[in-house]
Amino acid sequence: MNIALVSHLFPNELATSQGKFIKDLFELLKKNNSTEVSLLVPTPYAIPFTKRNSLNNAPFICGSKNITRLKFLSFPRKTFPRVIQKSISYTLLSHLEGLPPDIVHVHWLYPDGLAIPALKKAGYKVILTIHGSDWYQSINKPHFRPIISEIFDCVDRVLYSGPQLKIDVENVFPKLSAKSDVIYNMVDSQKYTPISTTEKVEKRTKLGWDDSKIHALTVASIREEKGIDLLLDAIIDNSELKDTIFHIIGNYENTAYSNKIKNKLDQGHFQNIQVHPTVSPDQLIEYLHATDVYISPSRREAFGLALTEASFCGVPFLSSPTGISSKLAELGYGKIVSEFSRTNLVSHIPSIVAMKPNTTAIKKLFSSDAYLKKLFAIYSGI
């Protein structure tokens, strides 16, 4: 089976964490003897010598074999969507003629999904995976909704990364229920594994963390839906948490919300918070191994990949009831709180740190083997 993956997000040397799931899927399919896979990375044109241009053209972190950047014309804030659609459709179709694939698996409703009507018209079988942010950030733009409807009319199958996302999409487009599936993101169970207490101390020493403290980790872009403000409000001037160090891995963005968070942290009220820039997948595993508790204060998650990766590493969590967190809590990997209050953090962190999750159950649900088995069943069914 010849598969063409399409995703504008893929890790490169300047953005090592973007599209990490796509990298994992691409490498998994490459290892499978029954498939040939190519990855097409639509990349918008950018002004030469700008930061955006450097980011768009940085080398991929896993080499370039079977990976092709395809340039297309784009505009900020999803303006002129028909122009973008025509450009990305043309560049994809031009390249696919040389493959040609049995299935085109498009990730992200925007911008990649814009090409689906043209791909279908050209005779390709097309699957679309919606990851969450691509839906929630697109559906609120009225001028974009007719295009979304066209995409959904043309696509052969829609995959969602979580059940709530399926509900939210099909509340608006109920016709999709006849051709959709939930398929949870996968975690490499060979890389994300528990470690011993001795190894955890070694990881902390390497990172320069004080082993006498409790270390909590949150991996999230500094966006409103990730709820970092809720976490800060629960921590500020909370003397009962002085022995807990909160690590946040995520870049600030040029938004009012992100700037508000940065200004709040810069005021010096949080002596026990450390914000780290995004790190490579391998570096993230080291952070997870050094951590006592994972914290997810998100207002909205389609799945919650970082939280699931933490669970694979044997790190218990405290989370809002979003994405996969409730299912993982049922299996004994952590606890759910309805709000991130000062009281909840103080009362729950010690008991969560004491938890010793067994990773057997989670491997059955979210391992790469489980993902691949379901994905090939979907591929074979269209």
N, C-alpha and C positions, 0 to 999 in steps of 0.2 A: 504494500500500500504506500502510495506516494502522498505525503502530507506537506502542505505549505502552511506554516504558521505566520500570522501577520500580527505584529505588535509594535507600536511606536515607542514603547518603553522596553528597554533592555539595558542591563548594567554595562557601564563603561568606566574608564579610568577616572573620570571626573564626577561620576554619579554611580557609585558602586552598588547602591541598594535599589535603584529604580528598576522596576520590572524583574525583581529577583525570581519571582515565581515562573516567569516566562523562561528564564535561563534554566531553571530546574527542569521544566517540562521539555525544553529543547534537548537538553543533555540526556534526559530519560528516553526520549524517542530515538535519539541517535544510537543508544545502546541496544535498542530492540531490533532483533534480526529480521522481523517481518515488515519493517518500515524503512522508507527513505524519507528524510525530512529536510526541508530547507526553511530558513527563517528570513522573512522580509520585514525590514524595519523602516516604515515610512517616517521620513525626517523632514520637517519644514525647512525651507530656505531661510537663511538668516543673513544679516548684514555682515560682510567680512570684517575680521579683526575685533568683533564684539565677543563678550562673554558667552552669549547665546550661541554664536557660531562655533566657538571652541567646544562648548558642551555638546552640541549636536554632532560634532565630528571627532570626538575623542575615541581612541581605540577601544574596542570591546574587551571586556576582561577575560574572555575565554577564547581569544583569537577571532578569526574571521571566516573560517571554513564553513561553507554552506550558509553564511549570513550575508545579506545584501542590504545596504542602505538605499532607499528609494526616495528621491527628493520630490517634494510637492509644495504647492503654494498654500500658505495659511495666513490667518489674520487673528489678532488678539480678540479675546472674549467671544469667540464663536461667531463673529460678524462675517457676513458674506458666505454663509454655509454652502450655497450652491456652487460658488466658485471653488471653494475648497473641495467639495465633493467631485467636481469635474476633474480637478487636478490629481487628487489621490487615486481616483478610479483609472485615469489614463495611465499613470505610472505603474500601478499594480498590474493592469491588464497587459501592458507592454512586456513586463518581465515574466508573467505567468505563461505566456505563449512558449517560452523556451523550456518549461519544465516537463510536461504539464502535470499538475497534481490531480489525484483522485478526489481529494478533499481540501478545501481552503478553510482553515480554522482561524477565524478572526477574533482577536482579543480587543476588548474595549469598544463600547458603543460609539465613542467619539475620540479621535477622528477616524479611526480605522474602519468602523462600521459604515461610514459614509459610502464606501465603495461597494457595499453588498448588492444594491440593485443592479449595478453594472456587471458585477461578477456573476450574478444569477442570470442576467440576460445573455451573457457569453457562454452559458451552459455549465458553469461550475457548481458542484455541490458545496454549500457554504454553511458552516457552523459559527455561531457568535457566542462568545463568553462575555457576560456582563459581570464586572467585578464589584460594583457598588458606587464608587465615586463618579464613574462615568455616567451612570444613570441619574443619580441625585443632582449632579451639577448640570445636566442637560435638560431634564424634563421641565425645569422651572423657566426655561426660555421659550416663550410662546412661538416665536418665529421658527424654532427648531422642531417643534412637535410634528408638523406634517412630514418632515424628513424621517423622523423616528418611525412614524407609521409606515412609510414606504419600506424602510429597512426591515421591519417586522413582517411585512407582507411577503418579502422576497426570501428571507432566510429560511433554510431547511430545518434548523434546530437551534434553540436558544438554551444556553447553559448558565445557571446562576451559581455563585459561590456560596450561597446560603439560603435557607428557607424564607427568612423575612424579606430578602431582596425579591424573591419570586412573588411573594404576596404583594409587595409594593408595586412591582412592575405590572402584574396582571390585574391589579385593581384599576389601572389606567387602560391597559390593553388586554382584556380578558381572552381575546382570541388566541393568545400565545399559549394558553394552558394545554392546548392539544399538541403542541410541539416543543415542550420545554422539559428540562430536567434540572435538579439540584445536584451539583457535583462539587464536593468540598475540595478546597486546595490541599495539596499534599505536602508532606514534610519528609525529608530524607532521613530515615531512621538509622542510617549508618553514620551520619554526621551529628545529628542532634540526639545525644545519649546522656544519661545520668553519669556523674562522676563521684568518686569517693570524697570523704571529708578532707583527707590529706591533699587531694588534687585541687579541691576548692580553695584551700589556703594558698596553694601555689599560684593559682590563677589570680587571687587577690593581691598577692605580693607582686606579681608581674604588672598588674594594673595600678599599683600604688594605693590600694584600698586598705583602710584600717580594719584588721580582722576582729577587733573588739566590738565593732559596730554591726548593726543589722543593715544589709544593703538591699534596697528596693529598686527595681528597674522598670521603666516605661519606654517603649519604642513607639514613637509617634511623630508625624510631622506637626509643626506648631500651627494647627488649624482648629477652628472652633469645634468641628465635629469630634475631634479627638479629646476634648474635655480637659486640657491641661489647666485651664483656669479653675476648674472644679477641684483638682488636686491641690493647686496652690492655696486656694481658700481654706482647705482643710489642714494645711501644714503651717501657714503663717502664724508666727508667735505661739506655736503649740509646744510648750516646754516638755510635754510628755513624749514627744517624738524626737527629742534631742539626740538620742542614741541610734536613730535610724537615718541613714543617708539615702536620699532619693536621687537616682540617676535617671536623666531623661536623654534619650538618643533621638535627635531629630533636628533638622535645619529650620532656622527662622526663615519666613517668607516675607515678601514685600507686600504685606497686607496690614490693615488696621489692627486686626486681632493679633497677629504675630508680633507687631510692634508694641502692642499693649502688654503682652506677656513679657517681652524682652525688657521693657521699661520697668515693669514691676519687679523683675528679678534683679535688675541693675540697682535698685534702690537699697539693696543690702539687707532686706528683712529675712532672707532665707539663707541661713548659714549651713543648712543641711541639704541643699539642693545643688547638684552638679549637672549642667547641661553639656552634652557631648555632641559633636557633629556626627552625621551619619557615617557608618562604618561599613566595611565589606562584610559579606555573609560569614566568612571565616572568623573575622574579628568579633562579629556579633555573638557567635557561639562562645567565645571566651568571656564576654560580658555575662551571658546567661549562666555559664558555669560558675562564675564568681558571685552570683546573685542568690539571695535568700528568698525573696518573694517578688513575683511579677505583678505590676499594678496596671490595670487598664480602665481609665476613667471615661472612656469614649461615650459620646452621646449617640453615635451611630457606627455600626460595623456590619458589613455584609458577611464576613467570616471571622477574621481576627487571626491572621497568620502568625504574628509575633507571639501572641498569647499561646497558640498551639505549639509553636516551637519551644517555648519555655516549658510547657507541660511535657514534651518529649524529653527535655533535659532534666526532668524530675524537679522542676522549680514550681512550687504551688503558687496560686494567684489569688488576687482580690480584684474583682471586676464588676463593672456595671452590667446589667442584663442585656447585652448586645451580642450579635453574631452567634458564635458557637459557644460562648462562655457558659450558658445555662446547661448545655449538654455536658460539657466538661466538668462542671460542678457536680452534676448528678453522678458522674463516674468517680468522683473523689479527688479531682485535681486542684480544687480551689473553692472559693466561696464567692457568692454574689451579694452585692449590697445595692439597695435601691437608690442611695445617694452617697456621695463621697463627703461625708461630714467629718468633723474633728473627732467626734465620739466613735464613729465607725472605724476610722483608721487606728485609733488608740486601742480599741477593744479587740479588733480582729487580727492585726498584724502578728502579735506574739503566737496566737494559736495557729495561724497559717504557716508561719515559719516552722512550727513543730511538725507539720504534716509531712508524710513520706509517701508521695504518690507512687503507685505501681504503674509502669508504662506499658504493660501488656495490652490493656484494653484500647488505649489510644492508637497503638500501632495497627490494630485491626481496622480501625475506622479511617485513619488519615495517612497511612504509609503510602509510599510511591507505588507499591504493588496493588493496593486497593484502588488507588486512583486510576492506574493504567488499565486495570480490568474493566472498570466502569466506562472509561473513555473509549476503549476499543469496542465495547458493546454498542455504544452510541455511534461510533464511526461506521460500524457494520450495518447499522439499522437505517441508514439514510440512502 
